[in-house]
């Protein structure tokens, strides 16, 4: 990727002097987060998707969870002190965040929303998440992400049924 093709996420990380690696999967045709992780030969548990929700209070929240997992809306609501949260509608994503579905990053949204990441992120040296454009991911440490965006850790995913 040339300098001219850098995303706002990459420029933000560079401006804050946060080390990162960029990953380009644009030629792979990957659509789902799991497909993206496979295309990059990365662990889906270490690759995070960014989900935007709205609470009963009409406050918006951002949740980052491993790509193969499902957000537990009850746990998410409890983590932010809401009675309930729900996913925002796809058509609301771009006007609210400046990002399209599949290219949503916690860094560089139009407005900074309270952001939580699933607690497993703490067990990795680096995590991958959207670079703010479909076809591109960035990889950095959780501490680096926290320098760019205040991020809290919580248990956020649906537990597998045994």
C-alpha positions in Angstrom: 0.0 0.0 0.0 1.5 3.3 -1.0 1.6 6.4 1.2 -1.3 7.9 -0.7 -3.4 4.8 0.1 -3.0 5.0 3.9 -6.3 4.9 5.8 -7.2 7.5 8.5 -6.7 4.7 11.0 -3.1 4.2 9.8 -2.4 8.0 9.8 -3.8 8.2 13.3 -1.6 5.4 14.6 1.4 7.0 12.9 0.6 10.5 14.3 0.4 9.0 17.8 3.6 7.0 17.2 1.9 3.7 17.8 3.7 0.8 16.1 1.5 -1.2 13.8 1.5 -3.6 10.8 -0.8 -3.2 7.9 -2.4 -6.2 6.3 -4.0 -6.2 2.8 -6.6 -8.9 2.1 -8.3 -6.9 -0.7 -7.4 -9.5 -3.4 -8.8 -12.4 -1.4 -12.5 -11.7 -1.8 -12.9 -12.4 1.9 -16.2 -11.1 3.3 -16.7 -12.5 6.8 -14.3 -11.8 9.6 -13.3 -15.5 9.8 -12.6 -15.4 6.0 -10.4 -12.3 6.6 -8.4 -14.0 9.3 -7.9 -17.1 7.1 -6.9 -14.9 4.1 -4.3 -13.3 6.3 -3.2 -16.6 7.8 -4.1 -15.2 11.3 -5.8 -16.6 14.3 -9.6 -15.7 14.3 -9.3 -15.4 18.1 -6.8 -12.6 17.6 -8.7 -10.9 14.8 -11.4 -8.6 16.1 -14.6 -7.2 14.5 -16.0 -3.8 15.5 -19.7 -3.7 16.3 -21.8 -0.5 16.9 -24.8 -0.7 19.2 -27.4 1.6 20.7 -28.6 1.3 24.3 -32.1 1.9 25.7 -30.8 5.4 26.7 -30.1 6.1 23.0 -26.4 6.2 23.8 -24.1 4.4 21.3 -21.4 1.9 22.2 -18.7 0.1 20.3 -17.8 -3.5 21.0 -14.8 -5.4 19.7 -15.0 -9.2 19.7 -13.2 -12.0 18.0 -14.4 -12.5 14.4 -15.7 -16.0 15.0 -17.7 -15.0 18.1 -21.2 -13.5 18.6 -21.8 -10.5 20.8 -23.8 -11.4 23.9 -26.2 -8.4 24.0 -27.1 -9.0 27.7 -23.4 -9.1 28.7 -22.7 -6.0 26.6 -25.6 -4.1 28.2 -24.5 -5.1 31.7 -20.9 -4.0 30.9 -22.1 -0.5 30.0 -24.8 -0.2 32.6 -27.7 -0.3 30.2 -31.0 -2.2 30.5 -30.5 -3.4 26.9 -28.4 -2.7 23.8 -29.1 -3.6 20.2 -27.1 -3.5 17.0 -27.6 -0.4 15.0 -29.2 -0.7 11.5 -26.7 -1.0 8.6 -28.0 2.2 7.0 -27.1 4.1 10.2 -23.5 3.0 10.3 -22.0 5.3 7.7 -23.7 8.5 8.9 -23.0 7.7 12.5 -19.4 6.5 12.3 -18.1 7.5 8.8 -17.4 3.8 8.1 -19.2 1.2 6.0 -20.2 -2.3 7.1 -17.1 -4.5 6.9 -14.7 -1.5 7.2 -15.6 -0.2 10.6 -12.7 0.6 12.9 -12.8 1.8 16.5 -10.2 4.4 15.6 -11.3 7.5 13.7 -15.0 7.4 14.0 -16.8 10.7 13.5 -17.5 10.7 17.2 -15.7 8.8 20.0 -18.1 6.3 21.6 -17.5 4.3 24.7 -15.5 1.3 23.4 -15.2 -2.2 25.0 -13.1 -5.2 23.8 -13.6 -8.8 24.7 -11.3 -9.7 27.6 -9.4 -12.3 25.5 -7.6 -9.5 23.7 -5.4 -9.1 26.8 -3.9 -12.5 26.2 -2.3 -11.6 22.8 0.8 -9.5 22.1 -1.0 -8.0 19.2 -4.6 -8.0 17.8 -5.9 -7.3 14.3 -8.9 -5.1 13.5 -10.2 -3.1 10.6 -8.0 -0.3 9.2 -11.1 1.6 8.3 -11.5 0.3 4.8 -12.7 -3.0 3.4 -9.7 -5.1 2.4 -7.3 -3.8 5.0 -6.6 -4.6 8.7 -4.1 -3.2 11.1 -2.2 -5.1 13.8 -1.0 -3.5 17.0 -0.8 -4.2 20.7 -3.8 -3.6 23.0 -1.8 -0.9 24.7 -1.3 0.8 21.4 -5.0 0.7 20.6 -5.7 2.2 24.1 -3.4 5.1 23.2 -5.6 5.9 20.2 -9.0 5.1 21.8 -10.0 4.6 25.4 -10.9 0.8 25.5 -12.2 -1.2 28.4 -12.1 -5.0 28.6 -15.1 -7.1 29.5 -16.7 -10.5 28.9 -18.8 -9.8 25.9 -19.3 -13.0 23.9 -22.0 -15.7 23.8 -20.6 -18.8 25.5 -20.6 -22.0 23.4 -23.4 -24.4 24.4 -21.9 -27.6 25.7 
